[in-house]
């Protein structure tokens, strides 16, 4: 299992220990919402705080993925509950790993439903 897949599965398991174990001691995780978490301890704190506040990851499904050396990228569909609201969106992640752990990860979110363009924008 690749480092990125292991990280995503840890979130689906809603397990802060697994999430922290998937990242390097010195790592940088940039969420698509804006926050940046630096270091394994901060990532663990984020996961514990988010889950304790009622956050639930229901699914994080990879729809396309590739890896080259220490770099990995994936497109995905994400579903979670936050603040009592269940939502789903598409996005992508670019990551770099070392010795099987994520060193750097950046997420991007699709902010509108995708559609086939036929001469007019929605």
MARPAVEX-90807 format. One record per residue (C-alpha): x, z, y; residue in one letter; residue number from 1. Coordinates in nm, 3 decimals. Example, Ala and Ser with C-alpha at 12.3 -4.5 7.8 and 13.67 -1.06 7.14 Angstrom:
<nodes>
<xx 1.230, zz 0.780, yy -0.450, aa A, i 1>
<xx 1.367, zz 0.714, yy -0.106, aa S, i 2>
</nodes>
This chain:
<nodes>
<xx 0.000, zz 0.000, yy 0.000, aa X, i 1>
<xx 0.137, zz -0.096, yy 0.341, aa X, i 2>
<xx 0.194, zz 0.168, yy 0.612, aa X, i 3>
<xx -0.092, zz 0.028, yy 0.823, aa X, i 4>
<xx -0.338, zz 0.026, yy 0.533, aa X, i 5>
<xx -0.237, zz 0.383, yy 0.443, aa X, i 6>
<xx -0.298, zz 0.494, yy 0.805, aa X, i 7>
<xx -0.640, zz 0.327, yy 0.817, aa X, i 8>
<xx -0.744, zz 0.474, yy 0.480, aa X, i 9>
<xx -0.641, zz 0.819, yy 0.606, aa X, i 10>
<xx -0.884, zz 0.781, yy 0.897, aa X, i 11>
<xx -1.162, zz 0.668, yy 0.663, aa X, i 12>
<xx -1.090, zz 0.980, yy 0.455, aa X, i 13>
<xx -1.134, zz 1.181, yy 0.780, aa X, i 14>
<xx -0.823, zz 1.380, yy 0.684, aa X, i 15>
<xx -0.584, zz 1.489, yy 0.964, aa X, i 16>
<xx -0.308, zz 1.574, yy 0.714, aa X, i 17>
<xx -0.318, zz 1.224, yy 0.563, aa X, i 18>
<xx -0.328, zz 1.070, yy 0.910, aa X, i 19>
<xx -0.022, zz 1.268, yy 1.021, aa X, i 20>
<xx 0.159, zz 1.189, yy 0.695, aa X, i 21>
<xx 0.119, zz 0.815, yy 0.764, aa X, i 22>
<xx 0.318, zz 0.822, yy 1.090, aa X, i 23>
<xx 0.683, zz 0.891, yy 1.169, aa X, i 24>
<xx 0.785, zz 1.215, yy 1.339, aa X, i 25>
<xx 0.872, zz 1.013, yy 1.649, aa X, i 26>
<xx 0.587, zz 0.763, yy 1.682, aa X, i 27>
<xx 0.366, zz 0.612, yy 1.949, aa X, i 28>
<xx -0.001, zz 0.534, yy 1.879, aa X, i 29>
<xx -0.196, zz 0.352, yy 2.154, aa X, i 30>
<xx -0.572, zz 0.353, yy 2.102, aa X, i 31>
<xx -0.787, zz 0.066, yy 2.224, aa X, i 32>
<xx -0.971, zz 0.313, yy 2.452, aa X, i 33>
<xx -0.654, zz 0.393, yy 2.646, aa X, i 34>
<xx -0.506, zz 0.720, yy 2.516, aa X, i 35>
<xx -0.149, zz 0.716, yy 2.388, aa X, i 36>
<xx -0.037, zz 0.975, yy 2.135, aa X, i 37>
<xx 0.337, zz 1.040, yy 2.110, aa X, i 38>
<xx 0.479, zz 1.210, yy 1.802, aa X, i 39>
<xx 0.336, zz 1.317, yy 1.467, aa X, i 40>
<xx 0.229, zz 1.660, yy 1.598, aa X, i 41>
<xx 0.023, zz 1.502, yy 1.878, aa X, i 42>
<xx -0.134, zz 1.254, yy 1.634, aa X, i 43>
<xx -0.233, zz 1.544, yy 1.406, aa X, i 44>
<xx -0.376, zz 1.736, yy 1.705, aa X, i 45>
<xx -0.576, zz 1.429, yy 1.812, aa X, i 46>
<xx -0.717, zz 1.378, yy 1.461, aa X, i 47>
<xx -0.806, zz 1.746, yy 1.419, aa X, i 48>
<xx -0.968, zz 1.765, yy 1.763, aa X, i 49>
<xx -1.162, zz 1.439, yy 1.725, aa X, i 50>
<xx -1.293, zz 1.528, yy 1.378, aa X, i 51>
<xx -1.377, zz 1.888, yy 1.478, aa X, i 52>
<xx -1.580, zz 1.752, yy 1.772, aa X, i 53>
<xx -1.802, zz 1.561, yy 1.527, aa X, i 54>
<xx -1.616, zz 1.232, yy 1.505, aa X, i 55>
<xx -1.660, zz 1.053, yy 1.173, aa X, i 56>
<xx -1.498, zz 0.729, yy 1.058, aa X, i 57>
<xx -1.744, zz 0.554, yy 0.826, aa X, i 58>
<xx -1.540, zz 0.244, yy 0.763, aa X, i 59>
<xx -1.235, zz 0.047, yy 0.873, aa X, i 60>
<xx -1.233, zz -0.283, yy 0.691, aa X, i 61>
<xx -0.947, zz -0.530, yy 0.722, aa X, i 62>
<xx -1.071, zz -0.888, yy 0.754, aa X, i 63>
<xx -0.727, zz -1.053, yy 0.793, aa X, i 64>
<xx -0.375, zz -0.917, yy 0.770, aa X, i 65>
<xx -0.012, zz -1.020, yy 0.758, aa X, i 66>
<xx 0.327, zz -0.852, yy 0.749, aa X, i 67>
<xx 0.678, zz -0.970, yy 0.827, aa X, i 68>
<xx 0.962, zz -0.726, yy 0.782, aa X, i 69>
<xx 0.876, zz -0.403, yy 0.965, aa X, i 70>
<xx 0.589, zz -0.563, yy 1.159, aa X, i 71>
<xx 0.228, zz -0.576, yy 1.048, aa X, i 72>
<xx -0.090, zz -0.702, yy 1.211, aa X, i 73>
<xx -0.452, zz -0.684, yy 1.104, aa X, i 74>
<xx -0.794, zz -0.785, yy 1.228, aa X, i 75>
<xx -1.066, zz -0.542, yy 1.130, aa X, i 76>
<xx -1.420, zz -0.409, yy 1.161, aa X, i 77>
<xx -1.447, zz -0.041, yy 1.253, aa X, i 78>
<xx -1.748, zz 0.188, yy 1.223, aa X, i 79>
<xx -1.765, zz 0.547, yy 1.344, aa X, i 80>
<xx -1.986, zz 0.816, yy 1.486, aa X, i 81>
<xx -1.880, zz 0.976, yy 1.814, aa X, i 82>
<xx -2.096, zz 1.192, yy 2.039, aa X, i 83>
<xx -2.383, zz 1.151, yy 1.795, aa X, i 84>
<xx -2.380, zz 0.771, yy 1.832, aa X, i 85>
<xx -2.291, zz 0.549, yy 1.539, aa X, i 86>
<xx -2.124, zz 0.225, yy 1.646, aa X, i 87>
<xx -1.937, zz -0.069, yy 1.502, aa X, i 88>
<xx -1.689, zz -0.308, yy 1.663, aa X, i 89>
<xx -1.421, zz -0.557, yy 1.576, aa X, i 90>
<xx -1.058, zz -0.531, yy 1.675, aa X, i 91>
<xx -0.697, zz -0.582, yy 1.583, aa X, i 92>
<xx -0.389, zz -0.368, yy 1.534, aa X, i 93>
<xx -0.021, zz -0.452, yy 1.568, aa X, i 94>
<xx 0.220, zz -0.202, yy 1.415, aa X, i 95>
<xx 0.586, zz -0.144, yy 1.338, aa X, i 96>
<xx 0.704, zz 0.079, yy 1.056, aa X, i 97>
<xx 1.024, zz 0.228, yy 0.925, aa X, i 98>
<xx 1.082, zz 0.387, yy 0.584, aa X, i 99>
<xx 0.712, zz 0.349, yy 0.500, aa X, i 100>
<xx 0.584, zz 0.529, yy 0.811, aa X, i 101>
<xx 0.428, zz 0.392, yy 1.127, aa X, i 102>
<xx 0.661, zz 0.415, yy 1.425, aa X, i 103>
<xx 0.452, zz 0.220, yy 1.673, aa X, i 104>
<xx 0.089, zz 0.111, yy 1.663, aa X, i 105>
<xx -0.135, zz -0.053, yy 1.922, aa X, i 106>
<xx -0.506, zz -0.123, yy 1.883, aa X, i 107>
<xx -0.717, zz -0.385, yy 2.059, aa X, i 108>
<xx -1.099, zz -0.390, yy 2.067, aa X, i 109>
<xx -1.337, zz -0.683, yy 2.095, aa X, i 110>
<xx -1.568, zz -0.579, yy 2.379, aa X, i 111>
<xx -1.852, zz -0.826, yy 2.323, aa X, i 112>
<xx -2.014, zz -0.988, yy 2.021, aa X, i 113>
<xx -1.837, zz -1.308, yy 1.920, aa X, i 114>
<xx -2.038, zz -1.631, yy 1.929, aa X, i 115>
<xx -1.991, zz -2.006, yy 1.897, aa X, i 116>
<xx -1.969, zz -2.160, yy 2.241, aa X, i 117>
<xx -2.197, zz -2.463, yy 2.299, aa X, i 118>
<xx -2.140, zz -2.536, yy 2.668, aa X, i 119>
<xx -2.287, zz -2.214, yy 2.810, aa X, i 120>
<xx -2.161, zz -1.858, yy 2.825, aa X, i 121>
<xx -2.376, zz -1.560, yy 2.739, aa X, i 122>
</nodes>
